[in-house]
């Protein structure tokens, strides 16, 4: 998914003479308890254009797989709808479910400041951790996966300079960390600047 995002972003930026990311944040894979949350997560995803104010009716939004569930003529060959639609007696039931309110627990899960890698109740989460064994502790063991919340700018600057071999400089009122052959000569090529 990350690779696909990178390729698409490059081509889009070239075609539209622009630079920078197209999507906020990075792609995240989340393990969900399929029995408990499978359909609810699908509903949350399909309702995103409406919740974001991009479209008033999710059935009309062309950039979602939701229309592929509703209309066979608009279903791409790669979209497998069986696992979702088989849980409903009729298409109208699917459509009614998708238009109903998203559960508070699912909405809170996606809107929180830190997204857990597992969506499920306590028993499901514990079951996953047991199955993964030592691999479940990856967050604690990898320094790059630790949260940086609570660190001050100075701490982050020192760590960045140490990791990238950069030097700390001043450019007018700005304190900067610069790396590479340009270190100290260009704020545009600095890793970071702050006032």
N, CA and C atoms as an extended XYZ file, in Angstrom:
585
Properties=species:S:1:pos:R:3:atomname:S:1:resname:S:1:resid:I:1 pbc="F F F"
N         0.829       -1.178        0.000 N   UNK     1
C         0.000        0.000        0.000 CA  UNK     1
C         0.884        1.256        0.000 C   UNK     1
N         1.929        1.244        0.795 N   UNK     2
C         2.832        2.387        0.860 CA  UNK     2
C         3.477        2.653       -0.501 C   UNK     2
N         3.890        1.572       -1.173 N   UNK     3
C         4.513        1.693       -2.486 CA  UNK     3
C         3.524        2.281       -3.494 C   UNK     3
N         2.303        1.767       -3.479 N   UNK     4
C         1.266        2.257       -4.377 CA  UNK     4
C         1.020        3.744       -4.136 C   UNK     4
N         0.941        4.148       -2.885 N   UNK     5
C         0.747        5.554       -2.538 CA  UNK     5
C         1.902        6.397       -3.074 C   UNK     5
N         3.122        5.913       -2.918 N   UNK     6
C         4.299        6.646       -3.384 CA  UNK     6
C         4.297        6.841       -4.884 C   UNK     6
N         4.012        5.779       -5.623 N   UNK     7
C         3.984        5.852       -7.087 CA  UNK     7
C         2.871        6.790       -7.554 C   UNK     7
N         1.691        6.639       -6.973 N   UNK     8
C         0.561        7.480       -7.364 CA  UNK     8
C         0.868        8.950       -7.087 C   UNK     8
N         1.418        9.226       -5.905 N   UNK     9
C         1.747       10.603       -5.534 CA  UNK     9
C         2.741       11.212       -6.516 C   UNK     9
N         3.776       10.455       -6.881 N   UNK    10
C         4.770       10.969       -7.825 CA  UNK    10
C         4.124       11.314       -9.168 C   UNK    10
N         3.327       10.415       -9.689 N   UNK    11
C         2.702       10.647      -10.990 CA  UNK    11
C         1.707       11.800      -10.952 C   UNK    11
N         0.915       11.858       -9.897 N   UNK    12
C        -0.055       12.939       -9.748 CA  UNK    12
C         0.673       14.278       -9.659 C   UNK    12
N         1.715       14.334       -8.851 N   UNK    13
C         2.457       15.583       -8.691 CA  UNK    13
C         3.088       16.034      -10.000 C   UNK    13
N         3.655       15.091      -10.758 N   UNK    14
C         4.231       15.447      -12.062 CA  UNK    14
C         3.152       15.973      -13.005 C   UNK    14
N         2.024       15.291      -13.059 N   UNK    15
C         0.944       15.669      -13.980 CA  UNK    15
C         0.340       17.030      -13.631 C   UNK    15
N         0.358       17.392      -12.347 N   UNK    16
C        -0.281       18.631      -11.909 CA  UNK    16
C         0.735       19.684      -11.462 C   UNK    16
N         2.007       19.436      -11.793 N   UNK    17
C         3.077       20.383      -11.486 CA  UNK    17
C         3.029       20.835      -10.026 C   UNK    17
N         2.980       19.872       -9.142 N   UNK    18
C         2.948       20.182       -7.713 CA  UNK    18
C         3.933       19.294       -6.975 C   UNK    18
N         4.088       19.532       -5.682 N   UNK    19
C         5.036       18.783       -4.871 CA  UNK    19
C         4.403       18.503       -3.515 C   UNK    19
N         4.838       17.444       -2.881 N   UNK    20
C         4.376       17.156       -1.527 CA  UNK    20
C         3.430       15.978       -1.464 C   UNK    20
N         3.068       15.606       -0.239 N   UNK    21
C         2.187       14.451       -0.050 CA  UNK    21
C         0.757       14.750       -0.465 C   UNK    21
N         0.057       13.718       -0.900 N   UNK    22
C        -1.355       13.860       -1.263 CA  UNK    22
C        -2.259       13.441       -0.113 C   UNK    22
N        -1.779       12.523        0.698 N   UNK    23
C        -2.604       11.961        1.753 CA  UNK    23
C        -2.009       12.289        3.112 C   UNK    23
N        -2.867       12.524        4.080 N   UNK    24
C        -2.425       12.828        5.427 CA  UNK    24
C        -1.998       11.553        6.135 C   UNK    24
N        -0.878       11.607        6.808 N   UNK    25
C        -0.421       10.465        7.576 CA  UNK    25
C         0.049        9.327        6.691 C   UNK    25
N         0.442        8.247        7.309 N   UNK    26
C         0.914        7.113        6.539 CA  UNK    26
C        -0.113        6.002        6.587 C   UNK    26
N         0.014        5.073        5.666 N   UNK    27
C        -0.892        3.933        5.618 CA  UNK    27
C        -0.694        3.083        6.874 C   UNK    27
N        -1.779        2.664        7.468 N   UNK    28
C        -1.702        1.819        8.660 CA  UNK    28
C        -2.588        0.602        8.469 C   UNK    28
N        -2.042       -0.544        8.769 N   UNK    29
C        -2.834       -1.766        8.756 CA  UNK    29
C        -3.311       -2.013       10.182 C   UNK    29
N        -4.571       -2.320       10.332 N   UNK    30
C        -5.147       -2.551       11.650 CA  UNK    30
C        -5.787       -3.927       11.664 C   UNK    30
N        -5.475       -4.696       12.678 N   UNK    31
C        -6.071       -6.009       12.848 CA  UNK    31
C        -7.402       -5.826       13.564 C   UNK    31
N        -8.498       -6.282       12.942 N   UNK    32
C        -9.806       -6.127       13.573 CA  UNK    32
C       -10.412       -7.487       13.886 C   UNK    32
N       -11.199       -7.501       14.924 N   UNK    33
C       -11.975       -8.688       15.280 CA  UNK    33
C       -13.112       -8.769       14.259 C   UNK    33
N       -12.955       -9.652       13.280 N   UNK    34
C       -13.885       -9.712       12.155 CA  UNK    34
C       -15.321       -9.974       12.584 C   UNK    34
N       -15.507      -10.827       13.551 N   UNK    35
C       -16.869      -11.141       13.968 CA  UNK    35
C       -17.555       -9.943       14.599 C   UNK    35
N       -16.800       -9.159       15.314 N   UNK    36
C       -17.369       -8.034       16.057 CA  UNK    36
C       -17.423       -6.733       15.252 C   UNK    36
N       -16.395       -6.460       14.462 N   UNK    37
C       -16.251       -5.127       13.883 CA  UNK    37
C       -16.145       -5.056       12.362 C   UNK    37
N       -16.125       -6.159       11.668 N   UNK    38
C       -15.911       -6.182       10.225 CA  UNK    38
C       -16.854       -5.242        9.481 C   UNK    38
N       -18.142       -5.403        9.685 N   UNK    39
C       -19.120       -4.572        8.974 CA  UNK    39
C       -19.103       -3.130        9.469 C   UNK    39
N       -18.858       -2.947       10.750 N   UNK    40
C       -18.832       -1.595       11.319 CA  UNK    40
C       -17.688       -0.770       10.754 C   UNK    40
N       -16.536       -1.389       10.571 N   UNK    41
C       -15.391       -0.680        9.991 CA  UNK    41
C       -15.690       -0.336        8.531 C   UNK    41
N       -16.302       -1.262        7.808 N   UNK    42
C       -16.700       -0.978        6.432 CA  UNK    42
C       -17.651        0.201        6.364 C   UNK    42
N       -18.613        0.248        7.272 N   UNK    43
C       -19.566        1.364        7.313 CA  UNK    43
C       -18.828        2.672        7.600 C   UNK    43
N       -17.912        2.649        8.547 N   UNK    44
C       -17.139        3.852        8.874 CA  UNK    44
C       -16.367        4.355        7.644 C   UNK    44
N       -15.728        3.438        6.932 N   UNK    45
C       -14.945        3.806        5.741 CA  UNK    45
C       -15.855        4.388        4.651 C   UNK    45
N       -16.982        3.740        4.407 N   UNK    46
C       -17.883        4.216        3.352 CA  UNK    46
C       -18.551        5.538        3.712 C   UNK    46
N       -18.702        5.831        5.001 N   UNK    47
C       -19.320        7.086        5.413 CA  UNK    47
C       -18.319        8.243        5.479 C   UNK    47
N       -17.030        7.957        5.354 N   UNK    48
C       -16.022        9.016        5.449 CA  UNK    48
C       -16.277       10.211        4.534 C   UNK    48
N       -16.613       10.028        3.248 N   UNK    49
C       -16.850       11.197        2.390 CA  UNK    49
C       -17.980       12.090        2.904 C   UNK    49
N       -18.996       11.494        3.497 N   UNK    50
C       -20.110       12.269        4.046 CA  UNK    50
C       -19.661       12.978        5.320 C   UNK    50
N       -18.974       12.254        6.205 N   UNK    51
C       -18.507       12.854        7.461 CA  UNK    51
C       -17.515       13.984        7.209 C   UNK    51
N       -16.740       13.889        6.127 N   UNK    52
C       -15.756       14.919        5.796 CA  UNK    52
C       -16.384       16.086        5.039 C   UNK    52
N       -17.661       15.971        4.664 N   UNK    53
C       -18.332       17.044        3.949 CA  UNK    53
C       -17.997       17.103        2.471 C   UNK    53
N       -17.425       16.018        1.935 N   UNK    54
C       -17.064       15.965        0.514 CA  UNK    54
C       -18.280       15.614       -0.341 C   UNK    54
N       -19.165       14.825        0.213 N   UNK    55
C       -20.365       14.363       -0.510 CA  UNK    55
C       -21.514       14.310        0.484 C   UNK    55
N       -22.717       14.604        0.034 N   UNK    56
C       -23.867       14.567        0.941 CA  UNK    56
C       -24.519       13.178        0.990 C   UNK    56
N       -24.292       12.364       -0.038 N   UNK    57
C       -24.887       11.028       -0.099 CA  UNK    57
C       -23.812       10.019       -0.495 C   UNK    57
N       -23.496        9.118        0.395 N   UNK    58
C       -22.426        8.154        0.129 CA  UNK    58
C       -22.724        7.264       -1.075 C   UNK    58
N       -23.984        7.088       -1.427 N   UNK    59
C       -24.342        6.267       -2.587 CA  UNK    59
C       -23.917        6.917       -3.907 C   UNK    59
N       -23.707        8.223       -3.889 N   UNK    60
C       -23.321        8.939       -5.115 CA  UNK    60
C       -21.814        9.185       -5.201 C   UNK    60
N       -21.072        8.915       -4.150 N   UNK    61
C       -19.639        9.212       -4.138 CA  UNK    61
C       -18.896        8.238       -5.062 C   UNK    61
N       -18.266        8.722       -6.138 N   UNK    62
C       -17.685        7.830       -7.147 CA  UNK    62
C       -16.347        7.190       -6.769 C   UNK    62
N       -15.659        7.687       -5.743 N   UNK    63
C       -14.306        7.211       -5.433 CA  UNK    63
C       -14.278        6.224       -4.282 C   UNK    63
N       -15.349        5.526       -4.068 N   UNK    64
C       -15.447        4.546       -2.999 CA  UNK    64
C       -15.902        3.212       -3.582 C   UNK    64
N       -15.544        2.132       -2.933 N   UNK    65
C       -16.006        0.820       -3.393 CA  UNK    65
C       -17.486        0.603       -3.059 C   UNK    65
N       -18.060        1.485       -2.267 N   UNK    66
C       -19.468        1.339       -1.878 CA  UNK    66
C       -20.391        1.207       -3.090 C   UNK    66
N       -20.151        1.988       -4.121 N   UNK    67
C       -20.987        1.900       -5.326 CA  UNK    67
C       -20.837        0.531       -5.998 C   UNK    67
N       -19.686       -0.077       -5.871 N   UNK    68
C       -19.477       -1.410       -6.416 CA  UNK    68
C       -20.310       -2.466       -5.700 C   UNK    68
N       -20.594       -2.223       -4.430 N   UNK    69
C       -21.473       -3.130       -3.685 CA  UNK    69
C       -22.921       -2.943       -4.118 C   UNK    69
N       -23.274       -1.710       -4.450 N   UNK    70
C       -24.654       -1.405       -4.820 CA  UNK    70
C       -24.992       -1.766       -6.263 C   UNK    70
N       -24.038       -1.533       -7.165 N   UNK    71
C       -24.319       -1.687       -8.596 CA  UNK    71
C       -23.290       -2.602       -9.249 C   UNK    71
N       -23.719       -3.759       -9.714 N   UNK    72
C       -22.800       -4.691      -10.375 CA  UNK    72
C       -22.106       -4.044      -11.566 C   UNK    72
N       -22.796       -3.177      -12.267 N   UNK    73
C       -22.213       -2.533      -13.453 CA  UNK    73
C       -21.036       -1.626      -13.097 C   UNK    73
N       -20.946       -1.201      -11.844 N   UNK    74
C       -19.852       -0.321      -11.411 CA  UNK    74
C       -18.825       -1.056      -10.560 C   UNK    74
N       -18.949       -2.362      -10.478 N   UNK    75
C       -18.058       -3.170       -9.638 CA  UNK    75
C       -16.793       -3.536      -10.408 C   UNK    75
N       -15.632       -3.054       -9.955 N   UNK    76
C       -14.384       -3.443      -10.624 CA  UNK    76
C       -14.123       -4.937      -10.434 C   UNK    76
N       -13.382       -5.522      -11.352 N   UNK    77
C       -13.119       -6.966      -11.306 CA  UNK    77
C       -12.398       -7.380      -10.019 C   UNK    77
N       -11.593       -6.507       -9.454 N   UNK    78
C       -10.807       -6.851       -8.261 CA  UNK    78
C       -11.621       -6.790       -6.972 C   UNK    78
N       -12.811       -6.196       -7.007 N   UNK    79
C       -13.610       -6.020       -5.787 CA  UNK    79
C       -14.432       -7.267       -5.494 C   UNK    79
N       -14.112       -7.916       -4.401 N   UNK    80
C       -14.863       -9.084       -3.963 CA  UNK    80
C       -15.892       -8.639       -2.926 C   UNK    80
N       -17.147       -8.729       -3.268 N   UNK    81
C       -18.213       -8.237       -2.386 CA  UNK    81
C       -18.887       -9.356       -1.587 C   UNK    81
N       -18.577      -10.586       -1.908 N   UNK    82
C       -19.279      -11.726       -1.320 CA  UNK    82
C       -19.201      -11.764        0.208 C   UNK    82
N       -18.014      -11.529        0.779 N   UNK    83
C       -17.862      -11.648        2.232 CA  UNK    83
C       -18.706      -10.618        2.977 C   UNK    83
N       -18.981       -9.490        2.357 N   UNK    84
C       -19.822       -8.472        3.000 CA  UNK    84
C       -21.297       -8.730        2.694 C   UNK    84
N       -21.634       -8.843        1.410 N   UNK    85
C       -23.041       -8.958        1.029 CA  UNK    85
C       -23.693      -10.251        1.524 C   UNK    85
N       -22.898      -11.299        1.729 N   UNK    86
C       -23.469      -12.560        2.204 CA  UNK    86
C       -24.018      -12.441        3.629 C   UNK    86
N       -23.653      -11.401        4.331 N   UNK    87
C       -24.128      -11.194        5.706 CA  UNK    87
C       -25.478      -10.479        5.746 C   UNK    87
N       -25.991      -10.127        4.572 N   UNK    88
C       -27.281       -9.443        4.471 CA  UNK    88
C       -28.206      -10.257        3.582 C   UNK    88
N       -29.498      -10.240        3.880 N   UNK    89
C       -30.469      -10.976        3.077 CA  UNK    89
C       -30.687      -10.336        1.719 C   UNK    89
N       -30.789       -9.014        1.708 N   UNK    90
C       -31.048       -8.283        0.466 CA  UNK    90
C       -30.131       -7.071        0.392 C   UNK    90
N       -29.989       -6.541       -0.787 N   UNK    91
C       -29.147       -5.369       -1.007 CA  UNK    91
C       -29.633       -4.163       -0.205 C   UNK    91
N       -30.962       -4.046       -0.066 N   UNK    92
C       -31.527       -2.941        0.715 CA  UNK    92
C       -31.094       -3.014        2.183 C   UNK    92
N       -30.924       -4.213        2.710 N   UNK    93
C       -30.453       -4.359        4.097 CA  UNK    93
C       -29.015       -3.856        4.229 C   UNK    93
N       -28.190       -4.214        3.243 N   UNK    94
C       -26.802       -3.718        3.222 CA  UNK    94
C       -26.803       -2.193        3.184 C   UNK    94
N       -27.587       -1.624        2.285 N   UNK    95
C       -27.624       -0.186        2.113 CA  UNK    95
C       -28.141        0.504        3.383 C   UNK    95
N       -29.150       -0.057        3.996 N   UNK    96
C       -29.675        0.500        5.249 CA  UNK    96
C       -28.630        0.469        6.356 C   UNK    96
N       -27.910       -0.645        6.451 N   UNK    97
C       -26.848       -0.764        7.461 CA  UNK    97
C       -25.766        0.280        7.228 C   UNK    97
N       -25.354        0.446        5.980 N   UNK    98
C       -24.283        1.394        5.669 CA  UNK    98
C       -24.700        2.833        5.968 C   UNK    98
N       -25.991        3.120        5.869 N   UNK    99
C       -26.479        4.475        6.148 CA  UNK    99
C       -26.789        4.691        7.625 C   UNK    99
N       -26.777        3.645        8.433 N   UNK   100
C       -27.079        3.814        9.854 CA  UNK   100
C       -25.853        4.359       10.594 C   UNK   100
N       -26.073        4.763       11.825 N   UNK   101
C       -25.039        5.438       12.611 CA  UNK   101
C       -23.863        4.515       12.933 C   UNK   101
N       -22.666        5.066       12.835 N   UNK   102
C       -21.440        4.340       13.182 CA  UNK   102
C       -21.383        4.207       14.699 C   UNK   102
N       -21.011        3.030       15.187 N   UNK   103
C       -20.901        2.812       16.616 CA  UNK   103
C       -19.888        3.765       17.223 C   UNK   103
N       -20.188        4.244       18.420 N   UNK   104
C       -19.307        5.184       19.115 CA  UNK   104
C       -17.912        4.599       19.296 C   UNK   104
N       -17.820        3.330       19.621 N   UNK   105
C       -16.516        2.698       19.841 CA  UNK   105
C       -15.644        2.727       18.580 C   UNK   105
N       -16.248        2.489       17.425 N   UNK   106
C       -15.497        2.508       16.163 CA  UNK   106
C       -15.093        3.937       15.817 C   UNK   106
N       -16.017        4.887       15.957 N   UNK   107
C       -15.694        6.292       15.670 CA  UNK   107
C       -14.589        6.782       16.589 C   UNK   107
N       -14.674        6.458       17.873 N   UNK   108
C       -13.635        6.872       18.832 CA  UNK   108
C       -12.287        6.247       18.497 C   UNK   108
N       -12.310        5.000       18.050 N   UNK   109
C       -11.070        4.303       17.705 CA  UNK   109
C       -10.324        5.057       16.611 C   UNK   109
N       -11.040        5.498       15.579 N   UNK   110
C       -10.399        6.164       14.452 CA  UNK   110
C       -10.101        7.633       14.700 C   UNK   110
N       -10.791        8.259       15.629 N   UNK   111
C       -10.590        9.687       15.867 CA  UNK   111
C        -9.593        9.974       16.975 C   UNK   111
N        -9.148        8.969       17.686 N   UNK   112
C        -8.217        9.182       18.787 CA  UNK   112
C        -6.854        9.671       18.304 C   UNK   112
N        -6.086       10.277       19.209 N   UNK   113
C        -4.764       10.797       18.831 CA  UNK   113
C        -3.748        9.695       18.539 C   UNK   113
N        -3.937        8.536       19.139 N   UNK   114
C        -3.030        7.413       18.911 CA  UNK   114
C        -3.887        6.218       18.535 C   UNK   114
N        -3.644        5.675       17.365 N   UNK   115
C        -4.461        4.562       16.889 CA  UNK   115
C        -3.818        3.238       17.274 C   UNK   115
N        -4.544        2.460       18.030 N   UNK   116
C        -4.052        1.147       18.414 CA  UNK   116
C        -3.975        0.255       17.179 C   UNK   116
N        -3.093       -0.736       17.172 N   UNK   117
C        -2.990       -1.621       16.002 CA  UNK   117
C        -4.053       -2.705       15.968 C   UNK   117
N        -4.850       -2.819       17.043 N   UNK   118
C        -5.872       -3.872       17.121 CA  UNK   118
C        -7.206       -3.244       17.528 C   UNK   118
N        -8.273       -3.582       16.795 N   UNK   119
C        -9.614       -3.162       17.162 CA  UNK   119
C       -10.381       -4.413       17.560 C   UNK   119
N       -10.673       -4.510       18.830 N   UNK   120
C       -11.390       -5.670       19.349 CA  UNK   120
C       -11.537       -5.539       20.852 C   UNK   120
N       -12.312       -6.430       21.424 N   UNK   121
C       -12.471       -6.372       22.874 CA  UNK   121
C       -11.215       -6.915       23.558 C   UNK   121
N       -11.199       -6.870       24.868 N   UNK   122
C       -10.021       -7.271       25.646 CA  UNK   122
C        -9.635       -8.730       25.384 C   UNK   122
N       -10.627       -9.627       25.295 N   UNK   123
C       -10.328      -11.042       25.039 CA  UNK   123
C        -9.643      -11.228       23.687 C   UNK   123
N       -10.146      -10.535       22.659 N   UNK   124
C        -9.544      -10.645       21.333 CA  UNK   124
C        -8.115      -10.105       21.341 C   UNK   124
N        -7.914       -8.958       21.966 N   UNK   125
C        -6.575       -8.358       22.040 CA  UNK   125
C        -5.595       -9.290       22.752 C   UNK   125
N        -6.019       -9.860       23.854 N   UNK   126
C        -5.152      -10.800       24.587 CA  UNK   126
C        -4.859      -12.045       23.753 C   UNK   126
N        -5.857      -12.543       23.031 N   UNK   127
C        -5.679      -13.717       22.181 CA  UNK   127
C        -4.628      -13.437       21.110 C   UNK   127
N        -4.696      -12.236       20.503 N   UNK   128
C        -3.717      -11.860       19.481 CA  UNK   128
C        -2.324      -11.790       20.089 C   UNK   128
N        -2.203      -11.164       21.247 N   UNK   129
C        -0.893      -11.040       21.900 CA  UNK   129
C        -0.308      -12.413       22.244 C   UNK   129
N        -1.152      -13.324       22.690 N   UNK   130
C        -0.687      -14.686       22.989 CA  UNK   130
C        -0.188      -15.374       21.724 C   UNK   130
N        -0.936      -15.219       20.623 N   UNK   131
C        -0.540      -15.856       19.365 CA  UNK   131
C         0.769      -15.288       18.826 C   UNK   131
N         0.986      -13.986       19.012 N   UNK   132
C         2.197      -13.349       18.503 CA  UNK   132
C         3.407      -13.563       19.408 C   UNK   132
N         3.164      -13.821       20.668 N   UNK   133
C         4.277      -14.046       21.600 CA  UNK   133
C         5.196      -12.839       21.681 C   UNK   133
N         6.495      -13.073       21.527 N   UNK   134
C         7.480      -11.997       21.635 CA  UNK   134
C         7.314      -10.935       20.560 C   UNK   134
N         6.756      -11.298       19.416 N   UNK   135
C         6.576      -10.316       18.340 CA  UNK   135
C         5.581       -9.232       18.729 C   UNK   135
N         4.736       -9.478       19.729 N   UNK   136
C         3.760       -8.484       20.166 CA  UNK   136
C         4.413       -7.331       20.906 C   UNK   136
N         5.652       -7.518       21.344 N   UNK   137
C         6.339       -6.470       22.099 CA  UNK   137
C         7.187       -5.580       21.218 C   UNK   137
N         6.997       -5.640       19.920 N   UNK   138
C         7.817       -4.875       18.988 CA  UNK   138
C         7.797       -3.379       19.308 C   UNK   138
N         6.665       -2.854       19.725 N   UNK   139
C         6.568       -1.426       20.031 CA  UNK   139
C         7.528       -1.041       21.150 C   UNK   139
N         7.713       -1.903       22.138 N   UNK   140
C         8.561       -1.583       23.271 CA  UNK   140
C        10.031       -1.754       22.939 C   UNK   140
N        10.358       -2.649       22.018 N   UNK   141
C        11.744       -2.995       21.769 CA  UNK   141
C        12.418       -2.144       20.711 C   UNK   141
N        11.674       -1.566       19.795 N   UNK   142
C        12.273       -0.782       18.721 CA  UNK   142
C        12.258        0.687       19.104 C   UNK   142
N        13.438        1.292       19.248 N   UNK   143
C        13.469        2.702       19.639 CA  UNK   143
C        12.690        3.599       18.689 C   UNK   143
N        12.712        3.301       17.374 N   UNK   144
C        12.023        4.165       16.426 CA  UNK   144
C        10.512        4.072       16.537 C   UNK   144
N         9.999        3.079       17.273 N   UNK   145
C         8.550        2.964       17.388 CA  UNK   145
C         8.027        3.546       18.699 C   UNK   145
N         8.913        4.081       19.519 N   UNK   146
C         8.471        4.691       20.768 CA  UNK   146
C         7.773        6.013       20.487 C   UNK   146
N         6.838        6.344       21.333 N   UNK   147
C         6.136        7.607       21.174 CA  UNK   147
C         7.075        8.751       21.514 C   UNK   147
N         6.943        9.858       20.825 N   UNK   148
C         7.764       11.021       21.125 CA  UNK   148
C         6.964       12.085       21.866 C   UNK   148
N         5.742       11.780       22.224 N   UNK   149
C         4.946       12.757       22.951 CA  UNK   149
C         5.632       13.098       24.264 C   UNK   149
N         5.618       14.359       24.602 N   UNK   150
C         6.221       14.784       25.850 CA  UNK   150
C         7.666       15.215       25.693 C   UNK   150
N         8.304       14.963       24.563 N   UNK   151
C         9.676       15.401       24.355 CA  UNK   151
C         9.671       16.868       23.954 C   UNK   151
N        10.653       17.591       24.445 N   UNK   152
C        10.769       18.983       24.072 CA  UNK   152
C        11.483       19.126       22.740 C   UNK   152
N        11.389       20.304       22.141 N   UNK   153
C        12.017       20.570       20.857 CA  UNK   153
C        13.532       20.371       20.961 C   UNK   153
N        14.124       20.833       22.051 N   UNK   154
C        15.576       20.703       22.226 CA  UNK   154
C        16.001       19.234       22.253 C   UNK   154
N        15.232       18.384       22.945 N   UNK   155
C        15.558       16.951       22.990 CA  UNK   155
C        15.477       16.324       21.605 C   UNK   155
N        14.445       16.679       20.867 N   UNK   156
C        14.278       16.150       19.516 CA  UNK   156
C        15.416       16.642       18.622 C   UNK   156
N        15.797       17.915       18.769 N   UNK   157
C        16.885       18.490       17.966 CA  UNK   157
C        18.203       17.783       18.253 C   UNK   157
N        18.521       17.551       19.529 N   UNK   158
C        19.778       16.863       19.879 CA  UNK   158
C        19.794       15.455       19.299 C   UNK   158
N        18.681       14.745       19.439 N   UNK   159
C        18.613       13.373       18.933 CA  UNK   159
C        18.727       13.349       17.410 C   UNK   159
N        18.070       14.277       16.730 N   UNK   160
C        18.132       14.335       15.268 CA  UNK   160
C        19.545       14.623       14.797 C   UNK   160
N        20.207       15.584       15.447 N   UNK   161
C        21.591       15.922       15.076 CA  UNK   161
C        22.515       14.729       15.298 C   UNK   161
N        22.295       14.005       16.396 N   UNK   162
C        23.127       12.835       16.691 CA  UNK   162
C        22.912       11.735       15.652 C   UNK   162
N        21.666       11.446       15.310 N   UNK   163
C        21.360       10.366       14.369 CA  UNK   163
C        21.844       10.691       12.959 C   UNK   163
N        21.626       11.922       12.505 N   UNK   164
C        21.966       12.282       11.137 CA  UNK   164
C        23.351       12.911       10.989 C   UNK   164
N        24.080       13.016       12.095 N   UNK   165
C        25.409       13.588       12.012 CA  UNK   165
C        25.383       15.047       11.618 C   UNK   165
N        24.318       15.717       11.925 N   UNK   166
C        24.190       17.118       11.549 CA  UNK   166
C        24.782       18.036       12.590 C   UNK   166
N        24.772       19.312       12.269 N   UNK   167
C        25.238       20.280       13.243 CA  UNK   167
C        24.132       21.295       13.483 C   UNK   167
N        24.152       21.823       14.677 N   UNK   168
C        23.151       22.814       15.058 CA  UNK   168
C        23.709       24.189       14.750 C   UNK   168
N        22.901       25.015       14.100 N   UNK   169
C        23.329       26.349       13.711 CA  UNK   169
C        22.227       27.355       14.016 C   UNK   169
N        22.558       28.619       13.846 N   UNK   170
C        21.571       29.691       13.978 CA  UNK   170
C        21.500       30.446       12.660 C   UNK   170
N        20.285       30.764       12.236 N   UNK   171
C        20.059       31.595       11.054 CA  UNK   171
C        19.117       32.697       11.505 C   UNK   171
N        19.681       33.834       11.856 N   UNK   172
C        18.861       34.914       12.397 CA  UNK   172
C        18.219       34.438       13.692 C   UNK   172
N        16.907       34.578       13.798 N   UNK   173
C        16.230       34.163       15.031 CA  UNK   173
C        15.983       32.653       15.105 C   UNK   173
N        16.329       31.933       14.035 N   UNK   174
C        16.024       30.507       13.964 CA  UNK   174
C        17.188       29.649       14.415 C   UNK   174
N        16.879       28.617       15.169 N   UNK   175
C        17.853       27.586       15.514 CA  UNK   175
C        17.566       26.415       14.591 C   UNK   175
N        18.606       25.878       13.968 N   UNK   176
C        18.400       24.848       12.950 CA  UNK   176
C        19.334       23.659       13.154 C   UNK   176
N        18.934       22.544       12.581 N   UNK   177
C        19.787       21.371       12.473 CA  UNK   177
C        19.995       21.176       10.993 C   UNK   177
N        21.240       21.146       10.557 N   UNK   178
C        21.539       20.975        9.135 CA  UNK   178
C        22.345       19.712        8.938 C   UNK   178
N        22.121       19.053        7.803 N   UNK   179
C        22.858       17.832        7.493 CA  UNK   179
C        23.393       17.903        6.069 C   UNK   179
N        24.350       17.063        5.776 N   UNK   180
C        24.890       16.969        4.424 CA  UNK   180
C        25.901       18.061        4.136 C   UNK   180
N        26.289       18.176        2.866 N   UNK   181
C        27.309       19.156        2.499 CA  UNK   181
C        26.860       20.598        2.706 C   UNK   181
N        25.548       20.780        2.844 N   UNK   182
C        25.033       22.128        3.022 CA  UNK   182
C        24.965       22.569        4.460 C   UNK   182
N        25.370       21.705        5.403 N   UNK   183
C        25.198       21.986        6.832 CA  UNK   183
C        25.603       23.407        7.169 C   UNK   183
N        24.670       24.156        7.676 N   UNK   184
C        24.915       25.517        8.118 CA  UNK   184
C        24.802       26.570        7.033 C   UNK   184
N        24.542       26.203        5.785 N   UNK   185
C        24.515       27.192        4.707 CA  UNK   185
C        23.127       27.489        4.192 C   UNK   185
N        22.182       26.576        4.384 N   UNK   186
C        20.860       26.786        3.798 CA  UNK   186
C        19.773       26.281        4.718 C   UNK   186
N        18.901       27.175        5.148 N   UNK   187
C        17.808       26.716        6.004 CA  UNK   187
C        16.833       25.836        5.237 C   UNK   187
N        16.778       26.010        3.903 N   UNK   188
C        15.865       25.188        3.097 CA  UNK   188
C        16.306       23.741        3.102 C   UNK   188
N        17.591       23.488        3.291 N   UNK   189
C        18.076       22.118        3.296 CA  UNK   189
C        18.313       21.608        4.712 C   UNK   189
N        17.813       22.318        5.690 N   UNK   190
C        17.955       21.901        7.071 CA  UNK   190
C        16.913       20.852        7.414 C   UNK   190
N        17.266       20.002        8.347 N   UNK   191
C        16.304       19.006        8.779 CA  UNK   191
C        15.199       19.678        9.568 C   UNK   191
N        15.531       20.674       10.336 N   UNK   192
C        14.492       21.350       11.106 CA  UNK   192
C        14.951       22.698       11.601 C   UNK   192
N        14.005       23.607       11.707 N   UNK   193
C        14.271       24.935       12.257 CA  UNK   193
C        13.135       25.294       13.186 C   UNK   193
N        13.452       26.044       14.215 N   UNK   194
C        12.419       26.502       15.145 CA  UNK   194
C        12.851       27.823       15.734 C   UNK   194
N        11.887       28.559       16.248 N   UNK   195
C        12.171       29.887       16.787 CA  UNK   195
C        12.396       29.877       18.262 C   UNK   195
